[in-house]
Amino acid sequence: MQVAQIFICDFVSKVINGTCLIGSEIKEDFVKEYRTALEETKGVSGVVYVFKSEKLVPRLKGSSHILYIGETQNDVWSRYNVQNDTENFWHVYSHILRSYGNISIDVYVSSNHKSTERTFIAQYFQEHLELPPINRKG
């Protein structure tokens, strides 16, 4: 198995590694944990954010902790409606938790979040020969 993918981009000035884990398989508790994890990102705008799993997920080539790559000119807290996102994607989240463990969210502060997202996606594709899930908004 390979190690966690590390993204590199000249536009990134700071990386905030998510410390609040989202791990409850009870939907109501999951929502609370998800909100807490997003609160870590409150007020940090112009970012690329990466949802990660605790365990590696098989990919076309290799495996990765990366579940999702997104960007926002605002903060991630403002981008997501946790309740709606959980309702729409609970089947996905519950599967991830059962199969791949806790979810965390890393945030990359960038002077050009759109270019940074494109760079990260290109790096991911180079490593795994497939695109990560992108462009989902809860």
C-alpha positions in Angstrom: 0.0 0.0 0.0 1.2 3.5 -0.6 1.5 6.4 1.7 -0.9 9.4 1.8 -0.7 11.7 -1.2 1.0 15.0 -0.5 -0.2 17.9 -2.7 2.3 20.7 -3.7 1.4 24.0 -5.2 3.2 27.4 -5.2 0.0 29.2 -4.4 -0.5 27.4 -1.1 0.6 29.5 1.9 -0.6 27.3 4.7 -2.0 23.8 5.3 -4.6 23.3 8.1 -4.8 19.6 8.9 -8.2 18.7 10.2 -8.0 17.5 13.8 -11.7 16.9 14.4 -12.6 13.4 13.2 -16.0 12.6 11.7 -16.7 9.0 12.7 -20.1 8.3 14.0 -22.3 5.9 12.2 -25.3 7.4 13.9 -26.6 10.1 11.5 -27.4 12.7 14.2 -24.0 12.3 15.8 -22.3 12.4 12.4 -24.0 15.7 11.7 -22.6 17.2 15.0 -19.1 15.9 14.2 -19.3 17.2 10.7 -20.2 20.6 11.9 -17.4 20.6 14.4 -14.9 19.6 11.7 -16.1 22.4 9.5 -15.9 24.9 12.4 -12.1 24.4 12.2 -12.2 26.0 8.8 -14.5 29.0 9.7 -13.1 32.3 8.6 -10.4 30.8 6.4 -11.3 31.8 2.8 -9.8 31.2 -0.7 -9.1 27.5 0.0 -8.9 24.1 -1.5 -10.3 21.5 0.9 -9.7 17.7 0.9 -11.9 15.2 2.6 -9.8 12.1 3.6 -10.5 8.7 5.0 -8.6 7.1 7.8 -7.8 3.9 5.8 -6.7 3.8 2.2 -9.3 3.5 -0.6 -8.4 1.4 -3.6 -8.0 3.4 -6.8 -7.5 2.5 -10.5 -3.7 2.6 -9.7 -2.7 2.2 -6.0 -4.8 3.6 -3.2 -5.4 6.9 -1.5 -6.9 8.5 1.6 -8.4 11.2 -0.7 -12.2 11.1 -0.9 -12.9 14.5 -2.4 -11.2 17.6 -3.6 -13.0 21.0 -3.7 -12.4 24.7 -3.7 -14.2 27.8 -2.5 -13.5 31.5 -2.5 -15.2 31.6 0.9 -14.6 29.3 3.9 -15.6 25.6 3.8 -18.0 26.3 6.7 -20.0 28.6 4.5 -19.9 26.3 1.5 -21.7 23.4 3.1 -25.1 22.9 4.6 -24.2 20.0 6.8 -27.7 18.8 7.3 -28.5 18.7 3.5 -25.1 17.2 2.6 -25.6 14.5 5.2 -29.2 13.7 3.9 -28.1 13.7 0.3 -24.9 11.6 0.8 -25.6 9.5 3.9 -25.4 6.3 1.9 -21.9 7.3 0.8 -20.7 8.6 4.2 -22.0 5.6 6.1 -20.2 3.3 3.6 -17.0 5.2 4.0 -17.1 5.0 7.8 -17.8 1.3 7.8 -15.2 0.4 5.2 -12.5 3.1 5.5 -12.8 4.6 9.0 -13.0 8.2 10.2 -13.2 11.2 7.8 -11.1 14.4 8.3 -10.9 17.6 6.3 -7.7 19.3 5.4 -7.7 22.9 4.1 -5.0 24.5 1.9 -5.0 28.3 2.1 -4.2 29.6 -1.4 -3.6 32.9 -3.2 -5.3 31.2 -6.2 -7.7 28.5 -5.1 -9.0 27.6 -8.5 -5.5 27.0 -9.9 -4.6 25.1 -6.8 -7.5 22.8 -7.1 -6.6 22.1 -10.8 -3.0 21.4 -9.7 -4.1 19.0 -7.0 -6.5 17.2 -9.3 -3.7 16.9 -11.9 -1.3 15.5 -9.2 -4.0 13.0 -8.1 -4.7 11.9 -11.7 -0.9 11.5 -12.3 -0.7 9.2 -9.2 -3.9 7.2 -9.6 -4.8 7.4 -13.3 -8.3 8.5 -12.4 -10.0 11.7 -11.2 -11.0 12.2 -7.6 -14.7 13.0 -6.9 -14.9 16.8 -7.5 -17.5 19.6 -7.9 -20.0 18.4 -5.4 -21.7 21.0 -3.2 -23.8 20.1 -0.2 
